[in-house]
Structures are given as structure tokens and as C-alpha cells.
Amino acid sequence: MSQGLVTQQADFEAVCDEIRSAGIVAMDTEFVSEGSYRPELCLLQLAVPGREVVVDPLAVPDLSDWWQIMADDEVTVVAHAARQEARFCLDFVSRRPGRLWDVQIAEGMRTRSYPLNHERLVARVLGKKVPGTQSRTDWRRRPLSDRQVEYARDDVRFLLAIHQRQEQALSSLGRREWAEAEFERMIDEVEAERGEESWRRLSGVNRLDRTGLAVARAVFWWRDRCGEELNQPVRRVLRDDLLIDLAKRKPKTTEEVLATRDMTRRNFKRHAEALAATVREVLAGPEEDFPERIRRRGEIHDDDHVLGQLLAIALANRCAELDVAVSLVGTSDELKRLVRWHVHGDRDGDPPRLCTGWRSEVCGDLLTDVLDGKISMRVSPERDTPLAFERAEGDEEPGAETGRAGDPVGGDVPDGDPAESPFGFGL
């Protein structure tokens, strides 16, 4: 079989047998998401050592053999920015990917380069140039040109070589488990997108009262069912901001639904009566079934923003020393959560993510010690990283100048008295 386009079921099944024998495969997809409830899969690209194939899902009627491979834990599946590929696996076989390796995430575990698009990642890791993109291509159109097929092959051509280098580097650094934990977290987030509480991610939903929350939940799931029935993106059925507006106003009639200006647009107006009926049904139900409001996580203190910024400096410096992407380690919201947890004693819920798992290996006690005033910071231009974090005078402990056993607080600290720096100060 050539390394071109697979359009026959028997040829596709032979490819799947080859993948099982290889035990590893690179994958990518081309899809169109603008006009349908779920993205429409238009191409499936696969690569085993030595060759790449492009499968045409519009010609091959049954791809279930592949999705079973992806969901099993017998074959390592290597992909780039694989959220949509994980969604496809959940959609087609209702199972999580088994052994997924996302090269974009993995690169952020061994360098500060995250997120890198496919072209830049190939150039960085392998020093190779990938030809220009076909990002505006309508992949639903047939026949596909030779240029399109070659572009699709390029999307998987280099992934196995990238994976090999990343796996070797992360194993030598002791970070392979970090990467694997982050792959699982990404899949967890994809699964949560369709969970029972996914409606709570709507922007503005936390400002609603309990009745408004009940309306928002009901309209959210009505919209989802309607989008699936019509095979339309849910935003075309009803935009998020209009959904929240309905939850605030709680309109019981068609006329009240249409009182908001944008609701008079034809694609929204056609659903006005169904929306009013949904709201009426909610309001007629028992209040004890209404969702509870999620309590705000602690009182907002004036100094939280400043403390969060100081922690961001410490975290960025630490990530620079370890050569790991700070955006993978922690966000500004997670830093503020740590401030509320450690400084203000807001202990509701799980511990801050920065204190758990591989992130605790990155941060150690550095961030909490900064908050406790046990760490001083000074500018040190001669270092690879410009800041040095050191134990404050009088706070030495066994293994002092460590964020955790054996690790420097801020990397290797140059010889000399910290007081010699004109910028020495405690946080």
C-alpha cells in the first residue's frame, strides 16, 4: 500500500493491525467545527515508524477499530495539542484515551517553550522546517489534492522523533511522571466539559441567585439538546450572554423572552416560545431542587493582588532555573488561591494545586516560605536567572537555603554576602 490516502475499509483495518504491532503511533486530525453541533472529522492522519498514512473518514465508513486502539492502554498515541483528539475518542467510543503523549505539553516540561504550534515545535526539537499551513482549507471538499494530502502527512511525519527525544530528556530529568500527570489532567478537563456541572463554567453564572442558577442550568441543557437535534453549534442556538440574561430576567412569555434586543435575531427568535416554556417549568418546580450557590473562596483582601504578583515573580524565577514552562506550573488564579489558603486560612475544598503533585516538586516550600517572610530576594545580574531567593537571616534550618530537601531556594547562589547587593530585601 502506498503512503497516500486510505479510502478502503480493508486497507484501514490493515493499518490498525500494523499500529498494534508497532505499539506506538502518531496521530492528528483535520476537522471543521463552524457549522455543526460537534466538530466534523474530515481526515485522520496516522504514522508508525517508517511511514505515514492519511485516512479519509468520508470514504471509510467505520473508524471504530482506531478509536478502540486510542482508548486502550497497549499503544502509545503521540499527538500535538490533543484536546480535540481526546474529545473525538470520548465521542466515538465513550472512553478516555489510554496512553496519550501530547508533545506540546511534554515540551513545556523540559523547556520554557509552551505552547508551541506544530511548525515551531518541529523546528525547535528537530531543526526541520515544515511547509506552510493549510489552515483555511475546507477539509470537507472532495477530491483532496496531492498538496493537501502531503500537508496532512507532515502533521504526523515528525511526531515520533519528537516523542523519542522528549521521552529521553524527561526520563533523564526525572520528569516523565510530571508529563504523564499533565496529560491525564488535560483529559480530565476535556471530560469535565460535558459533565453534569459544566453549565457552571458560563461567564457570569456565579452572580445569579438560586432561581437564576436553576434557569441557567435548565436553559443550558435545553440548548445542548437543541443543538444536537439541529446539528448546529450551541452558540448558534443561543449565545452564552443571552442565556445569562434569560437567567437574570426569568421571562415567562415569548414577549418577555424577546425583550432583549439581540433575542429578536431570527436564529434566536425561533426558539423564544421553547425558552419561555423552559423557564416556566423551572419556576413551577420545588425550590429545594434549585442548585446551591458556590460560596466565594474567602474574603478578597487588598493585599492579595500584590502578594500574588510577588509569588508570580518567585515562581517565574524558579521555572527559569528548572527550564520548565511557568504557564504549565501555575496561573495567576492559582497563585491567589495559594495566598487565600496559606495566608488567610481559607481551607475549603482541595489544597491549592501548587502544593500538590509534581508542582510541589517545582515549588517546594518556596512560595509558602515567601509568604511567611522566611525568604529574601536579591537581584543577581551575573546569574543565568536574575533573582536569588535565600533564607532570611535568623531563619536558617538544617539544609537551609533549600525550598525542599537538597534543592536551592533559587538555584545555585553565587558566593558572597547578600548585603553586597544594593537590591537585597525581604518579601
N, C-alpha and C positions, 0 to 999 in steps of 0.2 A: 504494500500500500504506500502511496506517495505521502509526503509530508504536507499535503494540501488540505482540502476541505472534505470533511466527512459528512456524507449525506445519506448513507445507508445504515439501517439498524444493525445489520450483521457486522459491518465494519466498526461501528461504535462499540458493540459488545466485545469485539476483539481488542480494541483499545483499552477497555476496562480490565480485561484479563491481563494485558501487559502491565497495567498500572499495579494490579495486585501483586504480580510477580516482582516488580521493581521495588515495592514498599515505600516509594516516595513519588510525588508528582507535584508539579507546579500548575496552578490554575489561575484563570482570570475569566471575566465575563464582560460582554457588551450588552447593554440593555437600554431601553427607553422608558422613562418614567413620567413623561409630561402628561399623557392623556389617559392613564388607566389607574385603577384602584391600587394595584401593586405594579412595580416595575415589570416590564415585559422583557423576558430573557430572549436575546436575539443571537448571541454567539456564546459558545463555551470553548475556551482555549485550554489545552492541556499539554503538558510537557513531561516526558520521562527522560532519563539520561540518554542523550544522543538524538532526540527528535521531538518535534512539536507537531501537534495536530489542532485543527480548528473544526469544531463540531457545529453544524447548523441545526439548531433546535426547531426551526420551522420546517425542516425536512425529515429529521429523525424523530419519530413520534413518541418514543419512550426513553427518557433520560434517567429513570429511577435507579438503574444499575450504578450510575455515577454518584447520585446523591446518597445511596447506601454506603458507597466507599467513603465519601466525605464524612458521614456520620459515624462510621466505625472507627476504632482506635488502632487499626492494623496498618494503615497507610498514613504517612506524614504528608499533609497537604500544605504547600507553600504558596502564599498569596501576598499581594501588596494591598494595604488599606482594605481589609477584607470584610468590613461590616456588611456590605450588600451581599457578598457571597455567603456570609453566615445567615443572613435573612432568607436567601434562597433555600438554603439547607433546611431551615426551620419551616419554610412554606411548603416545600415539596415532600418532605418525609417526617415533618413534625419532630425532628431530633436535632440536637446540638452537633456542631462539628466535633469530631473526635480528637484528632491530633492536628490542629491548625497551627501553622507558623506564619505570623504576619511580619514580613521583612521590614515594613515601615516602623512598627513598634520595636522590633529587635534592634534596629539601627540606633534608636534613641536610648537603648540600654548600654551601648558601647561608645557612643559619641553624643555630642550635644545637638546633633542634626535631627530634629524632629519637629513637624512632619516633613519628609522629603517626598516630592512626587516621583513617579516611576523613572522619568528621564534623569533627574538629578541623582537619584539613588544609584542607578546603574553607573553613572559617571563617577560618583564618589567611591563606590566599592570596587568596581572593576576597571575604571578608567576607559569605558567604552561609550560611544555616542549612539543614542537611539534616534532613528529618523523622526521627523516631525509628526505631530499627532493628527488624528482624525476625529478630534473631539466633537466636531459639529456634524459628523456623519449620521444619517438616518439609517441605523443598522437593521431596520425592518425591511428595507428595499432589497429586492432581488432582481437580477442576479448580482452577487458580490463581485467586485473587480479583483484582479490579482493583487493590486496595490492594497486593497482593504484586507485581504487575507494575509498578506505579508505583514502589514501593520499589526493585525491581531496576533500573529505568531510572535512578533517582537515583544509583546506584553508578557510572554512567559519564557522567552528564549533564555533569559539571563537569571531567572529567579533561583534555580537550583544552585548555580555557582555562588550567588549572593548568600543563600542559606548556608552553604558549606563554610564560607568564611565567617559568617556571623556565629554559627554554632561553635566553631573552633575558638573564636575570640571570647565569646561569652563563657564557654567552659573554662578557659584559662583564667578568666577574671572571677570565676565563681558566681556568675550572674545568670546562668542559664535558667535557674529556677525563678529568678526575677522575671525574665521574659515570659516564661510559661504561665506564671501567675497573672501577668498582664494580658496575655492572650485570653485567658479564662474570664478575666474581668470585662474585657471588651464583649465577649459573647454574652455574659450576664446582662450587660447593658442593652444589647440587642434583644434578648429575651424579654427584658422589662418593658420594652417599647410596646409590647402587646399584652402586658399583664393587666390584671383587674384594676390596678390603681394607676394605670398610665394616664388617665384623664387629669390627674393631679399635676402633670407637667405643663398644663396650659398656662401661659403667661397671664398673670392677674388672678388666678383662681384662689390664691391664698387670702385675698382681700374680701372674699364673699362670705356672707353669713351661711348658716347651716342650710337654710332653704335654698339659697343660691347655689350652694355646693351640690345639693340634690338635683337641681335643674341642670347644672353644668354636666354632672355625671350622666344623666339621662339623655341629654341632647348629644353629648359626645358619642355615646354608643349608638344612638339613633343615626347620627351622621355616618358612623363607621358602617352600619348595616346598609344604609342607603348607598354609600359609595361602592360597596361590594356588589350590590344588586345592579347598579347602573354602570359598573366598571368605570368609575370616574375617581380621580384623586379627591380625597375628602375635602381638601381646601376649595375645590370647585363646587362641592355641595354646600359648604358653609365655612367661611373663614373663621379662624380662631378668635379674632377680635369681636366678630359678630356673635359668636357663641357666648363669649363672656358678657357681652351686652345683654343678651337674652337672659342670662342667669341673674344679672343685676335687676332687670326690669320685670321679669317673670310675667310676660304677656299671656293672657288667656284667650285672646281672639286673634283672628287673622289681621284685623285692622291694627291691633296693638303691636303685633309682630312687625308689621310694615312701617311702624312709626319711625324707625331708624332709617336714615336716608339710603344707605347702601343696600339695605334689605330689599329695595324696590328693583334692583337689578334682576334681569329675567331669570338667570340661573339660580338665584336665591329665592326670588319671589314665588317660584313654582312650588316651593316647599313650605310656604307660610302656614297653611292650614295644618299640615302634619306637625310642624313645630309647636303651634298653639295647642294641639291635642296632646303632645308630649308634655308640655308644661302643665296643662290641666290635670293630667294623670298624676304627675308628681305632687301637685298641691293637694290632690284628693287623698294622697296616701298618708300613712301614720308618720308623725314626726320622729318617732323613735328609730325609724329606718333611714333617716337622713344621715349623711356622712358627718363625722365629727371634724371640727376644725383642727388642723395641726398647729399645736402650740408653737409660737415663735421660740427659737432656740435662745433663750436668755435675753436679758435686757441689753440693748445696744448702748455701749459706753463710749464716751467721747474719745478715749484714747485707743479704742480698738483698731481704728484705721491706721494710726501711727505705729502701733505695735505690729500690725500685720505687715506694714511696709518694712520695718526693721527685720522681721523674720524672713521676708522675701529676699532681702539683701544677704542674710546669712545662708539661706537655702541656695540662692543662685551661686554664691561663692563655693559652697560645699559641692554642688553639682559640677562646677567648673573643675574643681580639684579631681573629682572622680570621673570626669568626662562622661556624664550622663545628662540627658535632656531634662531640664528643670520642669518643662511643661508636662512631662510624664510623671514626675515625682509629686508635684503638688500645685494646686491652683490657689488664687488669692482667697477664694471662699473657704478652702480647706485650711489655709493659714489662720483665717479669722475664727474658724471653728476650733482650732487648737487654742487660740487665745481665750475663747469663752470657756473651754473645757479646763484649761490649766490655771488661768488667772482668776476667772470669775466662778469657777466651780459648777458650771452648767454640765452636769454629768448624765443628762437624759440621753438615751439611745446608746449606740455603739461608740467605742473610743474613736477619736479622730483617726482618719486613715493614715496620717503622717506618723502615727505612733504604732502602727501595726505592719506585719508582713515585711516584705523587702524594703519598704520605705523607712522602717525603723532602722534598718541596716545602713541606709544612706544618711539619715539624720541623727541616729543615735540619740543621745541626750542633748545634742547641740541646741536645738530650738527651745526646749524647756529650760535648759540652763541659761540661755539668753534671757528668757522671760524672768528667771529667778535672780538675775543680776550676777550670776556666777561666771560669766564670760565677758571679757573685754575685747574690743575690736581696735585694730590699728591699721593704718594704710601702710603697705609694704610694696613699693613700686618695683623692687628688684625681683619679686616672686612672679611665677607664672600666673598666679591669681593675685589681684591687687590688695586683698584684705587678709589679715591674720586674726584668727579668733583664739584667744588664750584665756586660761583660768585667771580670774581676778585675784589680786594679791590677798592672801589670807584665806583663800578657798581651795588650797591645794589638798588633794586627796591621793591615796595610793593610785598610781597610774595617772597623776594629774596631767593636764593638757590632753585629755582624751575625751572624745564625745561618747565612746564606748570602748570596751577593753581593747587596747592595742592600737587604736586609731587616733591620729592627731585631731584636735578640735578643728583646725583649719588647714590640715595638711602639714607638710614639713615646715616648721617655724625657723626662720633664719636665726643664727647666733646673734647675741647682743641683748642689751637692755631695752625692753619695750618703751621705757621712758624716753629713749633717744628719738623716737618718732614724734614729730610735732602734732600728730593727729591722734595720739593714743587717748582713748576714752572708754568708759564702761557703758554697756547698754542697759 
